[in-house]
Amino acid sequence: MPIKIPNNLPATDILRKENIFVMNEKMAFHQDIRPLRILILNLMPTKIVTETQLLRLLSNTPLQIEITFLHPATYVSKNTPQSHMAEFYRTFDEIKHKKFDGFIITGAPVELIDFKKVEYWDELCEVMEWSKNNVTTTLHICWGAQAGLYYHYGIDKKKLPKKLCGVYKHKPCKKSVRLLRGFDDVFYIPHSRYTTNDLTEIKNNIDLDILAVSDDAGMAICASHNRRQIFITGHLEYDRDTLKLEYERDVLKGLDPDIPYNYFPGDNPENTPYQQWRSHAYLLFENWLNYYVYQATPYDIEDIDSTFRPVRKGES
């Protein structure tokens, strides 16, 4: 079913070539349903690539979705043309009077910087505080997850001895969790980060549930009891070659990176990487949109506030 995005967004042609149905605004207007409003705060440097990755996963449901892209007003992107930012992105001041059914906060390449020293940290805190009253559920990814855990629960990140990079095996912790409905006993998530969160700190927080872990990558997915805050430390949205490109970039920078774990056949960077996470990526985003956005959000979007409690049907 369609995802509603501007016709001239670069992702549009890419997704259509992949036989993914994207809907223009004129066609969407004539459907007699309320589209789900999804806000995406894109903090990744390669914004067009990230847009395409996320839109690909969000398109795989029978729901009409209206996307709004957000960027920090306090930071100027160095890797994306300003013409693209001006045409497709909004600032917080432009959208803070609205309410949204779902919100995604991406990762960002700032994890070795203290949170409070990140250039747009104060603005991000303002957005996260606003989300409590204006968003049904927020999905935090990688550094976005660490930032959310720190802001909402005071759980700080910890520096790893070396970069965690590769595709790691994970196991669900709760079989009844709808976010992981349909998942296998073992599934894979790409990770690419220098920091982590302490599993014990999360376990000891009375408002958080750990949903999936990895023996090698640690805590992978956790969420608040009411599922209004969901945190994923890896990158299910990544393309087949994303870790490859990051590895090659680090080599050129002279960082002497390890070869990404469980990624290249034979650990040979000349080989085409395995892609072992795509089906679970689609499933997780479909579950999030279905159970925690569509089935949870009120029909009158103005009813969303800090006291709103989504019904967790079928989940213990």
Secondary structure as UniProt FT lines:
FT   STRAND          3..4
FT   TURN            7..8
FT   HELIX           10..17
FT   TURN            18..19
FT   STRAND          22..23
FT   HELIX           25..29
FT   STRAND          36..41
FT   HELIX           47..58
FT   STRAND          65..70
FT   TURN            73..74
FT   HELIX           82..88
FT   STRAND          89..90
FT   HELIX           92..95
FT   TURN            96..97
FT   STRAND          100..105
FT   TURN            111..112
FT   HELIX           115..117
FT   TURN            119..120
FT   HELIX           121..134
FT   STRAND          135..141
FT   HELIX           143..153
FT   STRAND          157..172
FT   TURN            175..176
FT   HELIX           178..180
FT   TURN            181..182
FT   STRAND          187..197
FT   HELIX           199..203
FT   TURN            206..207
FT   STRAND          208..214
FT   TURN            215..217
FT   STRAND          218..224
FT   TURN            225..226
FT   STRAND          229..232
FT   TURN            236..237
FT   TURN            240..241
FT   HELIX           242..252
FT   TURN            253..254
FT   TURN            262..263
FT   HELIX           265..267
FT   TURN            269..270
FT   HELIX           278..287
FT   HELIX           288..294
FT   TURN            295..296
FT   HELIX           301..303
FT   TURN            306..307
FT   TURN            313..314
//
